[in-house]
């Protein structure tokens, strides 16, 4: 007779737990939060390579996003200093920057969905770097 307190999991459900106690797919999806989620799960998770991959990919992706913000801020300041045409260049850069941020956000959401569904998905250029860092080449 099955235990009424702990019913058996449904077929196909991801029952693998991580060192954090979370199911592997949930931990990987949370690790997709750029930088913070990646750092937390990379430090806490020592065994599950699926979670560690998404954590490392998130760390690299978050670093790229941070560097883009830094470069964007510097470029924006430079454009504001230019007399006459600077405001046009600055306004154009604000538009381009918003599009890039939207693309970063969409990539983050796609990575979270893929991780939650249990699929290992490489972000172009960043995924192979994460594999290399983890020694999975």
N, C-alpha and C positions, 0 to 999 in steps of 0.2 A: 504494500500500500504506500503511495507517495506521501511524503512529508507535507502536511498542509501549510506549514509555516514557510518552507522553502520550496516552492514549486519548481519543477524542472524547467530549464530555459527552453524557449521556443527553438525549433530546428532552424539552423542558419544564423542564429544570433551569435555575435562575437562575445565569447565568454572568457577569452584570455585576459587576465588582469595584469597590470603592471606593478612595479614596486610601489607606486603611489596608491594602489588599491582601486584605481579606475580601470574600466575596460580599455583595451588597447586603442580602439578607434576613437573613444572620447578623449583620451589623453593626447592622441595625435592631433585631433581637431583643436584642442585647447593650446597645443604647442604651436599651432599655426599663427597665433597672435604675434606679430612681429616683435622681435627683440625680447620683450618681457616673458611671453609665454615660452618662447624658444629657450631662453636662458634657464628658466625655472625647471622645465621638463628635461633639459639636457643635464642639469646638475642632479636632479632627483632620480631620473630613470637610468639604471645601469645595465639592464638586461634586454629589454625589448628594442630590437633594432628598428622596427617600424616607427616607434615613437621617437627614438633618437634621430632617425633620418629627418622626420618632419621638424624636430626641434632645431637641428643644425641648419636645415634649409630656411627656417624662420629666422634664425640668427643672421645668416648671410643676407636674406631678403630685407630684414629690418635695417641692417647696416647700409645696404644700397639705398633704401628709402631715406635714411638719415643723411647720407652723403648727398643725395639729390636735394633734400631740403636745405642743406648747408650751401651747396653751390647755387641753388635758386635764390636764396637770401642775398648772397654776395652779388650775383648778377643783377638782382633787383636794386640793390644799393648803387651799383655802378651806373645802371640806367637812369636812376633818379638824379645823379650828379651831372649827367650830360645836359647842357643847355639846349633849348628849343625842341629837338627831336626825342629827348629823353623820356618825356611823358608818354609818347606814342610807343616807344620800345618797351617801357615799363608796363603799360596796359596790355600790350601784346604778350609779354612774358607772363603776366598774371593769368591770362587765358590759357596759354600753353601749359603752365604749371598746374592749373586746375585739371586739365585733361590728363596729364601724367599722374596726378594724385588719384584721379578716378580709375585709371588703368591699374595702379598699384592696389587700390581697394578691391577691384574686381578680381585680380589675381589672388589676393588674400582670401576672398570668399570662396573662389573655386578650389583653392588648396584645402580650406576647411571642409568643404563638402566632400571632396575626394578622400580626405583623411577619415572623415566620419563614416563614409561608405566602405572603408577598408581597402582602398586602392592606393598604391604607391604612385604618386604623380610627381614628375620632375618639372619644376619651373625651368624654362629654357636658360641655359648657362649656369643657373644657380644650383639646380638639382645635381648635375655632375660634380660641381665643386663640393657640395655637401657629401656626396658619396665618397669622394676622394678624401675628405677630412675624416670620415668614419672608417676609412680603409676598405671600402666595399668595391672600389674601382670596377 
